[in-house]
Amino acid sequence: MAVELMTALDEGRQDVITDEKQRLIYTIACKAAIKANHRLGMVEMYELVRRVFALENINTCPHGRPIIIKMTKKEIEKEFGRTL
């Protein structure tokens, strides 16, 4: 079933994706995701960032957690105790 789903998605056939199949896709993505405290090398990190920025309209993981946050320079300085 998973191979069928991936083939359908690859071919752009969204019409065959039921709610149940969508949950399966989310589960597969979650299980395949890089977990907290898993160390990555510099090459792996660069590749991950490159692939994320190549995606269209993706701001959250399948569970709704943000994968990208925006911070101003002032907010970053505040976090590091560098503001006056």
C-alpha positions as CSV (number, residue, x, y, z in Angstrom):
1,M,0.0,0.0,0.0
2,A,2.8,2.5,0.9
3,V,4.5,1.9,-2.5
4,E,1.1,2.6,-4.3
5,L,0.7,5.8,-2.3
6,M,4.2,7.0,-3.1
7,T,3.7,6.2,-6.8
8,A,0.4,8.1,-6.9
9,L,1.9,11.1,-5.2
10,D,4.9,11.0,-7.5
11,E,2.5,11.0,-10.5
12,G,0.5,13.9,-9.0
13,R,-2.6,11.8,-8.5
14,Q,-4.0,13.4,-5.3
15,D,-7.5,12.0,-6.1
16,V,-6.6,8.6,-4.8
17,I,-5.5,9.8,-1.4
18,T,-8.2,9.2,1.2
19,D,-8.0,10.5,4.8
20,E,-6.9,7.1,6.0
21,K,-4.1,7.0,3.4
22,Q,-3.1,10.6,4.3
23,R,-2.7,9.5,7.9
24,L,-0.5,6.6,6.7
25,I,1.6,9.1,4.7
26,Y,2.0,11.3,7.8
27,T,3.1,8.2,9.9
28,I,5.6,7.1,7.3
29,A,7.0,10.7,7.2
30,C,7.2,10.9,11.0
31,K,9.0,7.5,11.3
32,A,11.5,8.5,8.6
33,A,12.2,11.9,10.1
34,I,15.4,12.9,11.9
35,K,14.7,12.6,15.6
36,A,15.7,15.0,18.4
37,N,19.3,14.6,19.6
38,H,20.4,12.8,16.4
39,R,23.7,14.3,15.4
40,L,24.2,15.4,11.8
41,G,27.4,16.2,9.9
42,M,27.8,19.5,8.1
43,V,27.1,17.9,4.7
44,E,23.9,16.3,6.0
45,M,22.7,19.6,7.5
46,Y,23.3,21.6,4.3
47,E,21.5,18.9,2.3
48,L,18.6,18.9,4.6
49,V,18.2,22.7,4.5
50,R,18.6,22.7,0.7
51,R,15.9,20.1,0.4
52,V,13.5,21.9,2.8
53,F,13.9,25.3,0.9
54,A,13.3,23.5,-2.4
55,L,9.8,22.5,-1.2
56,E,6.8,24.7,-1.9
57,N,4.5,26.0,0.8
58,I,5.8,23.9,3.6
59,N,6.0,25.5,7.0
60,T,5.0,22.7,9.4
61,C,5.5,19.0,9.9
62,P,2.5,16.7,9.2
63,H,1.5,17.2,12.9
64,G,1.4,21.0,12.6
65,R,4.7,21.8,14.3
66,P,6.7,24.6,12.7
67,I,9.8,23.6,10.8
68,I,10.9,27.1,10.1
69,I,10.7,30.2,12.3
70,K,11.6,33.8,11.5
71,M,13.4,36.0,14.0
72,T,14.5,39.6,13.6
73,K,18.1,40.5,14.4
74,K,16.8,42.3,17.5
75,E,15.0,39.1,18.7
76,I,18.2,37.0,18.2
77,E,20.3,39.6,20.1
78,K,17.8,39.6,22.9
79,E,18.0,35.8,23.2
80,F,21.8,36.1,23.6
81,G,21.6,39.0,26.0
82,R,23.1,41.4,23.5
83,T,20.5,44.1,23.6
84,L,20.8,47.3,25.5
